[in-house]
């Protein structure tokens, strides 16, 4: 667990949050395996749209501190 600013999210972390690449280098949301919409030219632009949609317009711009939880799959 670590603390970072919202806008410091990496492209890899955006993918783990549900952002997916679509044809023609356009990014969007992938919910339940279904691509919902084309919303950005980079993973971060698509994630910015998602954050503002969920938490209200201006959330991305305010760049709040967030807690980041990393998980690791352990096989038995």
Backbone as CSV, one residue per row, in Angstrom:
resi,resn,N_x,N_y,N_z,CA_x,CA_y,CA_z,C_x,C_y,C_z
1,UNK,0.850,-1.167,0.000,0.000,0.000,0.000,0.897,1.232,0.000
2,UNK,0.495,2.211,-0.805,1.255,3.461,-0.860,0.313,4.614,-1.181
3,UNK,0.772,5.807,-0.952,-0.010,7.006,-1.228,0.632,7.737,-2.398
4,UNK,-0.199,8.179,-3.354,0.314,8.964,-4.463,-0.780,9.910,-4.958
5,UNK,-0.397,10.841,-5.823,-1.368,11.754,-6.424,-2.105,11.015,-7.539
6,UNK,-3.373,11.318,-7.712,-4.211,10.658,-8.705,-3.590,10.696,-10.097
7,UNK,-3.071,11.842,-10.501,-2.526,11.993,-11.846,-1.196,11.276,-12.054
8,UNK,-0.646,10.674,-11.013,0.595,9.906,-11.136,0.344,8.459,-11.559
9,UNK,-0.917,8.099,-11.831,-1.239,6.739,-12.209,-0.505,6.374,-13.515
10,UNK,0.039,5.176,-13.555,0.756,4.721,-14.744,-0.221,4.147,-15.768
11,UNK,0.242,4.019,-16.993,-0.582,3.395,-18.025,-0.943,1.965,-17.625
12,UNK,0.007,1.242,-17.062,-0.243,-0.137,-16.610,-1.333,-0.176,-15.535
13,UNK,-1.295,0.754,-14.598,-2.324,0.809,-13.549,-3.690,1.159,-14.141
14,UNK,-3.718,2.023,-15.175,-4.987,2.342,-15.849,-5.607,1.075,-16.434
15,UNK,-4.782,0.214,-17.027,-5.270,-1.034,-17.595,-5.855,-1.926,-16.510
16,UNK,-5.221,-1.949,-15.350,-5.724,-2.755,-14.238,-7.029,-2.190,-13.680
17,UNK,-7.301,-0.928,-13.933,-8.545,-0.291,-13.473,-9.687,-0.442,-14.488
18,UNK,-9.428,-1.133,-15.607,-10.494,-1.412,-16.561,-10.401,-0.680,-17.885
19,UNK,-9.343,0.105,-18.082,-9.163,0.784,-19.359,-8.583,-0.235,-20.348
20,UNK,-9.073,-0.234,-21.584,-8.631,-1.209,-22.581,-8.386,-0.530,-23.918
21,UNK,-7.468,-1.102,-24.690,-7.171,-0.555,-26.008,-8.194,-1.042,-27.019
22,UNK,-8.606,-0.143,-27.861,-9.562,-0.420,-28.924,-8.831,-0.264,-30.262
23,UNK,-9.468,-0.590,-31.335,-8.864,-0.399,-32.657,-8.490,1.062,-32.862
24,UNK,-7.572,1.304,-33.755,-7.161,2.639,-34.153,-6.568,3.453,-33.010
25,UNK,-5.920,2.782,-32.068,-5.224,3.463,-30.961,-6.117,4.381,-30.148
26,UNK,-7.354,3.963,-29.932,-8.280,4.702,-29.069,-8.549,3.852,-27.844
27,UNK,-8.583,4.476,-26.681,-8.745,3.770,-25.413,-10.147,3.982,-24.866
28,UNK,-10.604,3.042,-24.063,-11.923,3.175,-23.466,-12.072,2.247,-22.272
29,UNK,-13.287,2.058,-21.828,-13.573,1.231,-20.667,-13.896,-0.191,-21.099
30,UNK,-13.433,-1.137,-20.327,-13.735,-2.534,-20.572,-14.442,-3.054,-19.328
31,UNK,-15.749,-3.211,-19.408,-16.533,-3.654,-18.253,-17.109,-5.017,-18.553
32,UNK,-16.695,-6.008,-17.795,-17.193,-7.360,-17.997,-16.861,-7.920,-19.364
33,UNK,-15.723,-7.526,-19.923,-15.312,-8.017,-21.222,-15.946,-7.277,-22.388
34,UNK,-16.842,-6.342,-22.117,-17.490,-5.575,-23.179,-16.910,-4.173,-23.217
35,UNK,-16.464,-3.754,-24.402,-15.894,-2.415,-24.554,-17.031,-1.399,-24.598
36,UNK,-17.029,-0.474,-23.667,-18.165,0.429,-23.500,-18.105,1.645,-24.418
37,UNK,-16.974,2.326,-24.479,-16.920,3.568,-25.251,-15.480,3.930,-25.582
38,UNK,-15.303,4.715,-26.605,-13.983,5.251,-26.960,-13.860,6.619,-26.318
39,UNK,-12.909,6.762,-25.414,-12.882,8.008,-24.652,-11.524,8.663,-24.513
40,UNK,-10.510,8.233,-25.235,-9.235,8.910,-25.115,-8.175,8.322,-26.011
41,UNK,-7.142,9.096,-26.271,-6.033,8.637,-27.105,-4.914,8.015,-26.285
42,UNK,-5.018,8.067,-24.952,-4.055,7.411,-24.070,-4.823,6.753,-22.921
43,UNK,-4.220,5.770,-22.264,-4.885,5.172,-21.106,-5.215,6.205,-20.025
44,UNK,-4.329,7.164,-19.804,-4.578,8.167,-18.760,-5.753,9.080,-19.108
45,UNK,-5.908,9.437,-20.378,-7.064,10.272,-20.766,-8.371,9.516,-20.561
46,UNK,-8.368,8.233,-20.877,-9.559,7.419,-20.647,-9.840,7.300,-19.148
47,UNK,-8.791,7.126,-18.340,-8.962,7.019,-16.888,-9.450,8.340,-16.301
48,UNK,-8.960,9.450,-16.839,-9.435,10.772,-16.393,-10.945,10.880,-16.585
49,UNK,-11.439,10.447,-17.731,-12.878,10.458,-17.998,-13.616,9.592,-16.978
50,UNK,-13.093,8.392,-16.728,-13.716,7.458,-15.788,-13.796,8.057,-14.386
51,UNK,-12.705,8.623,-13.903,-12.665,9.199,-12.555,-13.669,10.335,-12.416
52,UNK,-13.713,11.230,-13.407,-14.663,12.345,-13.338,-16.105,11.854,-13.443
53,UNK,-16.339,10.786,-14.189,-17.690,10.229,-14.323,-18.150,9.616,-12.995
54,UNK,-17.259,8.917,-12.303,-17.605,8.249,-11.049,-17.661,9.230,-9.880
55,UNK,-16.654,10.092,-9.768,-16.490,10.929,-8.577,-16.907,12.380,-8.757
56,UNK,-17.326,12.762,-9.949,-17.748,14.135,-10.197,-16.722,14.926,-10.984
57,UNK,-17.224,15.798,-11.828,-16.367,16.627,-12.669,-15.390,17.427,-11.814
58,UNK,-14.141,17.439,-12.235,-13.112,18.189,-11.524,-12.259,17.342,-10.593
59,UNK,-12.634,16.089,-10.404,-11.842,15.223,-9.512,-10.430,15.044,-10.050
60,UNK,-10.320,14.735,-11.343,-8.988,14.548,-11.941,-8.177,15.835,-11.826
61,UNK,-8.786,16.952,-12.141,-8.095,18.243,-12.117,-7.597,18.604,-10.715
62,UNK,-8.346,18.237,-9.689,-7.937,18.563,-8.310,-6.763,17.699,-7.847
63,UNK,-6.518,16.586,-8.543,-5.355,15.727,-8.296,-5.180,15.350,-6.814
64,UNK,-6.206,14.741,-6.214,-6.107,14.403,-4.794,-5.113,13.267,-4.536
65,UNK,-4.714,13.146,-3.276,-3.923,11.984,-2.864,-4.847,10.772,-2.808
66,UNK,-4.361,9.625,-3.244,-5.130,8.378,-3.212,-4.262,7.265,-2.636
67,UNK,-4.912,6.275,-2.068,-4.219,5.077,-1.590,-4.181,4.063,-2.714
68,UNK,-3.021,3.495,-2.948,-2.834,2.492,-3.989,-2.560,1.156,-3.321
69,UNK,-3.384,0.173,-3.647,-3.214,-1.173,-3.113,-2.703,-2.073,-4.229
70,UNK,-1.603,-2.748,-3.983,-1.063,-3.711,-4.939,-1.360,-5.111,-4.439
71,UNK,-1.800,-5.963,-5.354,-2.122,-7.352,-5.019,-1.233,-8.278,-5.828
72,UNK,-0.913,-9.389,-5.228,-0.087,-10.371,-5.895,-0.784,-11.733,-5.774
73,UNK,-0.945,-12.416,-6.902,-1.579,-13.721,-6.912,-0.603,-14.769,-6.378
74,UNK,-1.042,-15.491,-5.379,-0.205,-16.544,-4.794,-0.861,-17.878,-5.106
75,UNK,-0.127,-18.737,-5.798,-0.654,-20.048,-6.142,-0.215,-21.057,-5.087
76,UNK,-1.152,-21.943,-4.717,-0.825,-22.974,-3.725,-0.478,-24.261,-4.401
